[in-house]
Structures are given as structure tokens and as C-alpha cells.
Amino acid sequence: MTRREVIKQTALLTGYALTASMMQGILSGCQATGAAEWTPQYFTKNQADFVSALTDVILPRTSTPGALDAGVPEFIDLMVKDLLEERERRAFLMGLKEVDAAAFKEFGKGFLELPRSRQEELLVKIESAEVLNEIDRREKRATDWNYPFFLRFKQMTLAGYFTSELVGLNVTNYDPTPGAYRGCIPLSEVPKGRIWSSI
């Protein structure tokens, strides 16, 4: 999957266009090392743990690697540090606090203290509310547009996942010396039934 395809697929999966900083990060090749242990460059240790938990709920390990395996939290840390403007960074950190506040309001515990099923339930509620609020805002005043936190976070998670070397080599198909382009072939002819990667 090319970086331009990652932009397209991420926008399709979330239903929202990517912000300029997201597109810049993907096209510039922002990528995590994929190391199991990493040191946050922008986040505090608590914020990094929170980001890790959120990405793991969005893309858990199944028969394929999950967000943690692909180094997505590190990717998000780099994106926030290097590509977001200061006001976007502040909004991002405020969004993390709001997710934790929503967990306390809904279940009486912080997000990290909740069982996985409650974490999933909370994120579905947050995303649904953000989508409805965004539609309402756009109908009332098209110029007053503030990108919803959770949708941005989800886009960062997906972009970090699909641009990682681990996913490029093990989840999608990768051929360093591809042959002739065949745009329309049966899925049965595609190796392992996977999309192509160009990491």
C-alpha cells in the first residue's frame, strides 16, 4: 500500500478527510521504530500509557499484529511532537483528558482501570457523539470547524498501523521488485488474499 493509498484508506475507514498535519506526516515518512519498548519524546509516561491503551482498544492483536506490535503509540508520539501545531498539541492533550473524564463520568473509574469491554463501549459512545456533534456544527456554521479528537486519534492509529514496516511485510503483500501491473485480477490470484504494500 503506498502512502497515498494509506491517506485514502484512512479517510475512508474513518469517514473524514485527513488534516493537513496527518497528510504531511504520512507523506514525509513519519514512522515508528516498532520497538517493543520505547521512550516517549513528547508525552509523559502516563500520557504514553494512555495512548497505548487507546490504540490497543482500536486495533488489538488478533490473527494479525495489533497497534502495539506495530509501534503505533510511538508513531502518534512522533506525530504530535513533530507535526502538530502548538494549538493542535494542546487540543490533543485535552482530548486525552476528556476521554478519561468521560470514563469517570460513565463508569466511576479512569479509562485505564476499566475492563476491555467497558473501554470499547466508552470509545463507541465518544465516537458516535463526536460524529453527531460535527454534523450539527457543520449545518449551523460551516466556518466553525474544530476537528473531533477521537476521529483524529483513530486516523493517527490507522495511519501508524498501515505505514509500519511490520504490517507492510507481514499483513499486506510486499514485493520489492514487482512485475507488470495488472489492475483487475480475481482475489484468488492475489497472494494470501492481502492488499499490496510499498513500504
Secondary structure as UniProt FT lines:
FT   HELIX           3..14
FT   HELIX           20..27
FT   TURN            28..29
FT   HELIX           45..58
FT   TURN            67..71
FT   HELIX           72..82
FT   HELIX           86..107
FT   HELIX           111..113
FT   HELIX           116..140
FT   TURN            142..143
FT   HELIX           149..162
FT   HELIX           165..170
FT   STRAND          173..174
FT   HELIX           187..189
FT   HELIX           191..193
FT   STRAND          196..197
//
